Each structure stands twice: as structure tokens, then as C-alpha cells.
Amino acid sequence: MSRKQVVGLVLVLPMLLLGMVSPTVEGSEMSLDFSKEHTLKGIFDAGMRPYREPHSERFQVGVEQVTAEIKLPSGMLVKEREWQSMQFTVVDDGRLTSAQMRSNPLTLEAARDAMLPLLSIESGVSIQALDAFLEKVREEIFLYEGEFHVGTGKKQNPMFLAAFSRTGLKNSPLALRVSLEWRLDPPKAAKGFYKDPIPPPPGYEGVSMEKPPFQAEAQAPTPEVTAETQAKPRLVEEPQFAASPTPAMDTNKPASSGFPVVPVAILTAVIAGIVIYLLRRKST
């Protein structure tokens, strides 16, 4: 084996190892149909595999980085796109009380295309108003004031809201946020959350709902312990049925790629050392 072959092997080896150990993420196309039902089983039937949210295992599940279209209860279709995150609140009969979905960052043109079909949901919201807002964002991309949203009134069931949120990115400054909230029949007050972590729905009993390790890396910071905090018991509030049971979605949580840098580097160094050793042994 020549020196050039050794150098080539050392350069190619990390890429081969990366393909072996890195998780493959495929943006498979899915359709989430809320016009028929709003249940945890419906999320599974759409092809998604939601995980229980850490610290909220009894009432909230989520998915990340999924490509899907969403059919609203009215029959209106939110066109297929890549969603950065989805969060769902579940009661103990498997029904959903809320859904919060946030798209990946969008350019201004893509943001316009995403919002345009939804303008008919709220009367009095014009295309001109949408274009005026987007122009304001274009002119002052980080400092613009105001927001743009369309939605139904609180008396509607489900209540629907579509809005833009900031991303802090120059080329893709907006994300589409879609929210749904259902008033259940019987009322929410007649239902509670699960007493144990949310189980998979019927037909999916063997499917894990644990959050994958590479998505669970980011943990909340440990609160500072002081004499005052030790003296006072720390209460953890759960959503109350009298109000909206949906905890606020953390839109600033950094996405984790799950990239195993250290194992790849170690394996590369070990194999490169073996190759060089064999090459020297051959030459002596």
C-alpha cells in the first residue's frame, strides 16, 4: 500500500464511519387530518411517532422535524411543509385538547405563500395587509414592530390561529405558527390527565414514546439553590382544565443534530494508526 493510498484511506474513512453511526432523518410526507378526529391515535395513524415531553409525560407529546400537510376541521388544507416542531396536549381518553405547530424558518416569499391560503379564515384580513406587514419586515428585518395573524374567535370549536413568529435569521426571518384548541364534549372538566406517562394508543402498544437521546440532550438549567429557596417548597404547576391546558412552547430551543463527533474521531485515529503500522512493517 502506497503513501497516497494511506492518505486517501484516512480522508475517506471518517465519511464512511459517519454514514454508519449517524442517525438517518428522512422527511417523509405525512397528512395530519383533524377533520375526522383529534386523537393521539390519529397522530400515529398519520405516520408520526410522537414522544412524551420530558417533565410533561402525563399530558403532552411532541414531534420534531416532520414534513406534513394539515387538514383543518373546516376542511381547509395547510399545504405540506417542513415543521420544526409540533406539540399536543392529551387527556386520559386519548383525545387532544390542543395542538401547536411551528414551521422551519421561511423566506419572506415562502411566508407569503404559506399565509395566503389562510386569509379566508378571518373576514376583513386582506392580501394588502399581509403584503404591508411583509414589507415592514423586509425594511427592518430585526427591528420591525407589530405582528400578523388570522384566526377564529374563541367561541369557535376548535379555536384556530395562524401567525408569524420571529426566527432571528436574516434570510429566513419568519416561521408559520399554527394553533388549535378544542373544547371537549363532555367538557374538559370531566376529563383529567393520565396518572402515569401517556401510553401508546390502541394498535401501537409496542411502540416506544421515549424521547430519542439526541433530541433530549438540551435540559433545563438547574435552578440556583439558596437559603431562601430551601426554606420555601418549590411548586410545579400543571395546566388547569379551567384555563388552557397547553404549556407555552419553547421556540428558542436549539435543534440538536445528534452528531457523534468523538466516537468517529477515535475510530478514525485507531484505524489510521493500524494502517500506518502495517505499512511500516511491510517496508522493513
C-alpha positions as CSV (number, residue, x, y, z in Angstrom):
1,M,0.0,0.0,0.0
2,S,1.5,3.3,-1.1
3,R,1.6,6.5,1.0
4,K,-1.1,8.1,-1.3
5,Q,-3.4,5.2,-0.7
6,V,-2.9,5.6,3.1
7,V,-3.7,9.3,2.9
8,G,-6.8,8.6,0.8
9,L,-8.0,5.9,3.2
10,V,-7.6,8.2,6.2
11,L,-9.5,11.0,4.5
12,V,-12.4,8.8,3.3
13,L,-12.7,6.7,6.5
14,P,-14.4,9.4,8.6
15,M,-17.1,9.8,5.9
16,L,-17.7,6.1,5.8
17,L,-17.9,5.9,9.6
18,L,-20.3,8.8,9.8
19,G,-22.6,7.1,7.4
20,M,-22.5,4.0,9.7
21,V,-23.2,5.6,13.0
22,S,-25.2,8.8,12.3
23,P,-29.0,8.5,12.6
24,T,-30.7,9.0,9.2
25,V,-33.5,11.6,9.2
26,E,-35.9,11.3,6.3
27,G,-38.6,13.9,5.8
28,S,-41.3,11.5,4.8
29,E,-44.6,13.1,3.6
30,M,-47.5,12.8,6.0
31,S,-51.0,14.0,6.3
32,L,-52.5,15.0,9.7
33,D,-56.2,15.0,9.3
34,F,-58.1,16.9,12.0
35,S,-61.3,17.0,10.0
36,K,-62.1,13.4,11.1
37,E,-60.7,13.2,14.7
38,H,-58.3,14.9,17.1
39,T,-56.7,12.0,18.9
40,L,-53.3,10.7,19.8
41,K,-54.1,7.6,17.6
42,G,-54.7,10.0,14.7
43,I,-51.2,11.3,15.1
44,F,-49.8,7.8,15.0
45,D,-52.1,6.8,12.0
46,A,-50.6,9.8,10.1
47,G,-47.2,8.1,10.3
48,M,-45.7,10.2,13.1
49,R,-44.1,8.8,16.2
50,P,-44.7,11.3,19.0
51,Y,-42.6,11.2,22.1
52,R,-43.6,12.2,25.6
53,E,-42.3,15.6,26.5
54,P,-39.8,15.5,29.4
55,H,-41.3,16.8,32.6
56,S,-44.8,16.7,31.0
57,E,-45.1,13.0,30.4
58,R,-48.7,12.7,31.6
59,F,-50.2,15.3,29.3
60,Q,-48.0,16.4,26.4
61,V,-46.4,14.7,23.4
62,G,-44.3,16.2,20.6
63,V,-42.6,15.5,17.3
64,E,-39.8,17.4,15.6
65,Q,-38.6,17.9,12.0
66,V,-41.5,16.3,10.1
67,T,-42.8,17.0,6.6
68,A,-46.6,17.0,6.6
69,E,-49.8,18.7,5.4
70,I,-52.5,19.5,7.9
71,K,-56.2,19.2,7.2
72,L,-58.2,21.5,9.5
73,P,-61.6,20.6,11.0
74,S,-63.2,23.1,8.5
75,G,-61.7,21.0,5.6
76,M,-59.2,23.7,4.7
77,L,-55.7,22.4,3.9
78,V,-52.5,23.8,5.3
79,K,-50.1,22.9,2.5
80,E,-47.3,20.4,3.0
81,R,-44.2,21.9,4.5
82,E,-41.4,21.1,7.0
83,W,-42.4,21.6,10.6
84,Q,-39.7,22.3,13.1
85,S,-41.9,21.1,16.0
86,M,-45.4,20.0,16.9
87,Q,-46.7,19.7,20.5
88,F,-50.0,18.2,21.5
89,T,-51.9,18.1,24.8
90,V,-53.7,14.9,25.5
91,V,-56.3,13.9,28.1
92,D,-56.8,10.4,29.5
93,D,-59.2,9.2,26.9
94,G,-56.6,9.8,24.1
95,R,-58.2,13.0,22.8
96,L,-56.3,16.1,22.0
97,T,-57.2,19.4,23.7
98,S,-54.6,21.5,21.8
99,A,-52.1,21.4,19.0
100,Q,-49.2,23.8,18.5
101,M,-47.2,23.6,15.3
102,R,-44.2,25.7,14.2
103,S,-42.6,25.6,10.7
104,N,-39.0,25.7,9.8
105,P,-37.7,29.2,9.1
106,L,-39.2,30.8,5.9
107,T,-38.1,33.4,3.5
108,L,-40.5,36.3,3.0
109,E,-41.7,34.8,-0.2
110,A,-42.3,31.4,1.3
111,A,-44.0,33.1,4.3
112,R,-46.4,34.9,2.0
113,D,-47.2,31.6,0.2
114,A,-47.8,29.9,3.5
115,M,-50.2,32.5,4.9
116,L,-52.1,33.4,1.7
117,P,-54.5,30.4,1.7
118,L,-55.4,31.0,5.3
119,L,-56.6,34.6,5.0
120,S,-60.1,33.5,4.3
121,I,-60.4,32.1,7.9
122,E,-60.9,35.6,9.3
123,S,-63.1,38.1,7.5
124,G,-61.6,41.6,6.9
125,V,-58.0,40.5,6.6
126,S,-56.7,41.4,3.1
127,I,-53.8,40.5,0.9
128,Q,-52.8,44.1,1.1
129,A,-52.5,43.9,4.9
130,L,-50.3,40.8,4.5
131,D,-48.1,42.4,1.9
132,A,-47.7,45.6,4.0
133,F,-46.6,43.5,7.0
134,L,-44.0,41.6,5.0
135,E,-42.7,44.8,3.5
136,K,-42.2,46.2,7.0
137,V,-40.3,43.1,7.9
138,R,-38.2,43.5,4.7
139,E,-37.3,47.1,5.6
140,E,-36.5,46.5,9.3
141,I,-35.8,42.8,9.4
142,F,-34.7,42.7,13.1
143,L,-36.4,45.8,14.4
144,Y,-39.9,45.7,12.9
145,E,-42.9,46.2,15.2
146,G,-46.3,44.5,15.2
147,E,-47.4,41.1,14.2
148,F,-49.6,39.4,11.7
149,H,-52.2,36.7,12.4
150,V,-55.5,35.3,11.3
151,G,-57.9,33.2,13.3
152,T,-61.3,32.3,14.5
153,G,-63.0,33.7,17.6
154,K,-62.8,32.0,21.0
155,K,-66.4,30.9,20.6
156,Q,-65.4,28.6,17.7
157,N,-64.7,25.0,18.4
158,P,-61.9,24.3,17.7
159,M,-60.3,27.7,18.1
160,F,-57.8,28.3,15.3
161,L,-54.9,30.7,15.0
162,A,-52.2,31.1,12.3
163,A,-49.5,33.7,13.0
164,F,-45.9,34.5,12.1
165,S,-43.2,34.3,14.7
166,R,-39.6,35.7,14.5
167,T,-36.6,33.4,13.8
168,G,-33.8,36.0,14.2
169,L,-32.4,34.9,10.8
170,K,-31.7,37.4,8.1
171,N,-32.6,35.3,5.0
172,S,-35.5,33.4,6.7
173,P,-36.9,35.8,9.2
174,L,-40.3,34.3,9.8
175,A,-41.9,31.0,10.8
176,L,-45.5,30.0,10.5
177,R,-47.2,29.1,13.7
178,V,-50.5,27.2,13.7
179,S,-52.5,26.6,16.9
180,L,-55.7,24.6,17.5
181,E,-57.7,24.3,20.8
182,W,-60.7,22.1,21.3
183,R,-63.4,22.3,23.8
184,L,-64.3,18.7,24.5
185,D,-67.7,17.1,24.8
186,P,-68.0,16.1,27.6
187,P,-66.3,19.3,28.9
188,K,-62.6,19.3,29.8
189,A,-63.6,19.4,33.5
190,A,-65.0,15.9,33.1
191,K,-61.6,14.6,31.9
192,G,-58.2,14.5,33.5
193,F,-54.7,13.8,32.5
194,Y,-53.1,10.4,32.7
195,K,-52.0,9.3,36.2
196,D,-48.9,7.7,34.6
197,P,-46.9,8.6,31.5
198,I,-49.1,8.7,28.3
199,P,-49.3,5.2,26.8
200,P,-49.3,4.4,23.1
201,P,-52.8,4.3,21.6
202,P,-54.5,1.0,20.7
203,G,-52.8,-0.7,17.9
204,Y,-49.4,0.8,18.7
205,E,-48.8,-0.8,22.1
206,G,-45.3,-1.9,21.3
207,V,-44.1,1.5,20.0
208,S,-41.7,3.5,22.3
209,M,-42.8,7.0,23.2
210,E,-39.5,7.9,24.9
211,K,-37.8,11.0,23.5
212,P,-34.7,10.0,21.4
213,P,-31.5,10.7,23.2
214,F,-30.2,13.2,20.5
215,Q,-33.4,15.2,21.0
216,A,-33.3,15.1,24.8
217,E,-29.8,16.5,25.2
218,A,-30.9,20.0,25.9
219,Q,-32.0,20.1,29.5
220,A,-33.4,22.9,31.6
221,P,-30.7,24.7,33.7
222,T,-30.6,23.6,37.3
223,P,-32.1,26.5,39.5
224,E,-29.7,28.1,41.9
225,V,-30.2,26.8,45.5
226,T,-30.2,29.5,48.1
227,A,-31.2,29.6,51.7
228,E,-34.5,31.3,50.6
229,T,-35.3,28.6,48.1
230,Q,-34.5,25.8,50.6
231,A,-36.9,27.4,53.1
232,K,-39.8,27.6,50.6
233,P,-41.1,24.4,48.9
234,R,-40.9,24.6,45.1
235,L,-44.3,24.0,43.4
236,V,-44.6,22.7,39.9
237,E,-47.9,23.9,38.3
238,E,-49.8,21.7,35.9
239,P,-52.2,23.0,33.4
240,Q,-55.7,23.6,34.9
241,F,-58.7,22.5,33.0
242,A,-60.5,25.8,33.7
243,A,-57.8,27.5,31.6
244,S,-55.9,26.4,28.5
245,P,-54.0,23.2,29.4
246,T,-51.3,23.9,26.9
247,P,-47.9,24.9,28.3
248,A,-46.1,27.6,26.3
249,M,-43.9,26.1,23.5
250,D,-40.2,26.9,23.7
251,T,-39.5,28.3,20.3
252,N,-35.9,29.1,21.2
253,K,-34.7,25.6,21.9
254,P,-31.8,24.8,19.7
255,A,-32.1,21.9,17.3
256,S,-29.8,19.0,18.1
257,S,-28.2,17.1,15.3
258,G,-27.1,14.1,17.3
259,F,-23.7,14.2,15.6
260,P,-21.3,11.6,17.2
261,V,-18.1,13.5,16.8
262,V,-16.0,11.9,19.5
263,P,-16.6,8.2,18.5
264,V,-15.8,9.0,14.9
265,A,-12.6,10.8,15.7
266,I,-11.4,7.9,18.0
267,L,-12.2,5.2,15.5
268,T,-10.5,7.2,12.7
269,A,-7.4,7.6,14.8
270,V,-7.2,3.9,15.8
271,I,-7.7,2.6,12.2
272,A,-5.3,5.1,10.7
273,G,-2.7,4.0,13.3
274,I,-3.2,0.4,12.4
275,V,-2.8,1.1,8.7
276,I,0.4,3.1,9.2
277,Y,1.8,0.4,11.5
278,L,1.2,-2.3,8.8
279,L,2.7,0.0,6.1
280,R,5.9,0.5,8.1
281,R,6.1,-3.2,8.9
282,K,5.8,-4.1,5.3
283,S,8.6,-1.7,4.4
284,T,11.1,-3.2,6.9
